[in-house]
Amino acid sequence: MNLQQRPNVANVTTKERFGIALLVLIIVATASAIVTWSITKSSRPSHSTSSVGECMQAQLQTAIEQGGGLQAHYAHGYTFLIVNTGPKSCELRGYPYEIIFSTKGGESLKVSISHQRTTLYAQPKAQRVVLRPGGVASFGISYNTSDAVPPSTEAATCLAKFIDFRLPARLSHLFSEEFAVSIDVCAVGRRFEVTPVEGRSVPLA
């Protein structure tokens, strides 16, 4: 299992948390000897993409950003930022897969995954996303809360402390991305929505 860096988002604002996550990606890209790139420009598809191949798992780095409001009846969730740290452009298409929520002890939790629009993220069609070196893409995982469902008392079987998933990239079946979360899956009906990978730093709202 390939553990990724986990920014501490507990005591900062949403805007600051997003800045931290994005800064992590910039540092990773710089450390990979990518000298000149711009997030704004590099997120745009290349004009010559006919020979661009599928992204390799090894050339991608991922960071997490918590999002959503605090009130009930509103979608909460996480934005996952993906950066191409390789020296060449590559493409991604589709949804992350093998999404697994697990407890602190490592027990997998039963949840349902679907592709529906929420108040936090739209649900655009999956399409080809070309990432130049340093280019940023993203996808979102969200869930709806309700004040009619109280927090569960069955923490051992309901509290998700980690989320694992695989990117739609070559050789991603060999490595999973893991991040720390804190979600009572019972209180949200064990239902989660996932967006496709999009060629932007924030999934379409």
C-alpha positions in Angstrom: 0.0 0.0 0.0 1.4 3.3 -1.1 0.8 5.9 1.7 0.5 9.5 0.6 1.2 12.7 2.5 -1.8 13.8 4.6 -2.2 17.5 5.2 -3.6 18.5 8.6 -6.9 20.1 7.8 -8.5 20.1 11.3 -7.6 23.7 12.4 -7.6 25.7 9.2 -10.2 27.2 7.0 -11.4 25.6 3.8 -9.4 28.1 1.7 -6.3 27.5 3.7 -6.7 23.7 3.6 -7.0 23.9 -0.2 -3.8 26.0 -0.3 -2.0 23.4 1.8 -3.0 20.6 -0.4 -2.1 22.4 -3.6 1.3 23.5 -2.1 2.0 19.8 -1.4 1.6 19.1 -5.1 3.8 22.0 -6.1 6.6 20.8 -3.8 6.4 17.3 -5.2 6.4 18.5 -8.8 9.4 20.8 -8.1 11.3 18.0 -6.4 10.8 15.9 -9.6 12.9 18.4 -11.5 10.1 20.0 -13.4 11.5 23.4 -13.9 8.9 25.5 -15.7 5.2 25.1 -15.4 2.1 26.9 -14.5 -0.9 25.4 -12.9 -3.2 27.6 -14.9 -1.6 26.8 -18.3 -0.6 23.2 -17.6 -4.2 22.2 -16.7 -5.2 23.0 -20.3 -5.1 20.1 -22.8 -2.1 20.1 -25.1 -2.7 21.2 -28.7 -0.9 18.1 -29.9 -2.3 15.2 -28.0 -2.6 12.5 -30.7 0.5 10.7 -29.4 -0.1 11.2 -25.7 -0.3 7.9 -23.8 -2.1 6.9 -20.7 -0.6 8.1 -17.4 1.5 5.7 -15.4 0.7 5.4 -11.7 4.4 6.2 -10.9 4.2 9.6 -12.5 1.2 10.8 -10.5 1.0 12.3 -7.0 -2.3 12.9 -5.1 -3.3 15.2 -2.3 -6.6 15.5 -0.4 -8.7 18.6 0.5 -11.8 18.4 2.7 -14.8 20.4 1.4 -18.5 21.0 2.0 -20.5 22.9 4.6 -21.2 22.1 8.3 -25.0 22.2 8.1 -27.3 19.2 7.7 -28.9 18.4 4.3 -25.7 19.5 2.5 -23.1 17.4 0.8 -19.8 17.0 2.5 -16.8 15.4 0.9 -13.2 15.5 -0.3 -11.5 16.8 -3.3 -8.5 14.8 -4.5 -5.9 16.7 -6.5 -3.7 14.8 -9.0 -0.5 16.2 -10.5 1.6 14.8 -13.3 5.2 14.8 -11.9 6.6 13.1 -15.0 8.6 14.7 -17.8 5.9 14.0 -20.5 2.3 14.7 -21.1 -0.1 11.9 -20.4 -3.9 11.2 -20.2 -6.4 10.1 -17.7 -10.0 9.1 -18.4 -12.8 7.8 -16.1 -13.4 7.3 -12.4 -11.2 6.2 -9.6 -12.0 2.6 -8.7 -11.8 0.0 -5.9 -12.9 2.7 -3.4 -12.6 1.2 0.0 -13.5 2.8 3.4 -12.0 1.1 6.4 -11.9 1.4 10.2 -8.9 2.2 12.4 -8.3 -1.5 12.7 -8.3 -2.0 9.0 -11.8 -3.6 8.6 -13.4 -2.7 5.3 -16.8 -1.0 5.6 -19.7 -1.8 3.3 -20.8 1.2 1.3 -22.5 1.9 -2.1 -20.7 4.0 -4.7 -22.7 5.8 -7.4 -22.2 8.7 -9.9 -24.9 11.3 -9.1 -24.8 15.0 -8.8 -24.7 16.5 -5.3 -24.9 20.0 -3.9 -21.1 19.9 -3.5 -20.1 18.5 -6.9 -21.6 18.3 -10.4 -21.4 15.0 -12.3 -20.0 15.7 -15.7 -19.5 12.9 -18.3 -16.2 11.1 -18.0 -13.8 12.3 -20.8 -10.2 12.4 -21.8 -8.0 14.6 -19.6 -4.5 15.5 -20.9 -2.0 16.5 -18.2 1.2 18.3 -19.2 4.2 18.0 -16.9 3.0 19.7 -13.7 -0.6 19.6 -14.9 -3.3 19.3 -12.2 -6.5 17.3 -12.4 -9.1 16.4 -9.7 -12.1 14.3 -8.7 -14.5 14.4 -5.8 -16.0 12.0 -3.3 -19.0 13.3 -1.4 -21.9 12.2 0.8 -25.1 13.8 2.1 -25.8 14.4 5.8 -29.1 14.6 7.5 -30.1 15.8 11.0 -32.7 13.0 11.0 -29.9 10.4 11.4 -28.0 10.7 14.7 -24.3 9.8 14.9 -23.9 6.0 15.2 -22.9 4.4 18.5 -21.4 1.5 16.7 -18.0 3.1 16.0 -16.2 -0.2 15.4 -18.5 -1.0 12.4 -19.4 2.5 11.2 -16.5 4.9 11.7 -14.3 5.1 8.6 -10.8 6.4 9.4 -9.2 5.7 6.0 -10.1 5.7 2.3 -8.3 3.8 -0.3 -8.7 4.0 -4.1 -6.9 3.5 -7.4 -6.5 6.0 -10.1 -7.6 5.2 -13.7 -3.9 4.9 -14.7 -1.6 2.2 -16.0 -0.3 -0.2 -13.2 -2.5 1.5 -10.6 -3.7 -2.0 -9.7 -0.3 -2.5 -8.0 -0.7 0.5 -5.7 -3.6 2.0 -3.8 -3.8 5.6 -2.6 -4.7 5.9 1.1 -5.8 9.0 3.0 -7.1 9.6 6.5 -10.7 10.6 6.9 -13.3 10.6 9.6 -16.8 9.6 8.4 -19.6 7.8 10.2 -20.8 5.8 7.2 -23.9 4.6 9.0 -25.1 8.1 9.7 -24.8 9.0 5.9 -26.7 5.9 4.8 -23.4 4.2 3.6 -23.9 6.1 0.2 -21.2 8.0 -1.5 -21.0 9.8 -4.9 -17.8 9.9 -7.0 -17.1 12.2 -9.9 -14.8 11.4 -12.9 -11.3 12.8 -13.2 -11.6 16.4 -14.5 -8.9 18.6 -16.0 -9.2 21.3 -13.4 -7.9 21.9 -9.8 -11.4 21.8 -8.4 -14.2 19.5 -9.6 -17.1 21.2 -11.3 -19.7 22.4 -8.8 
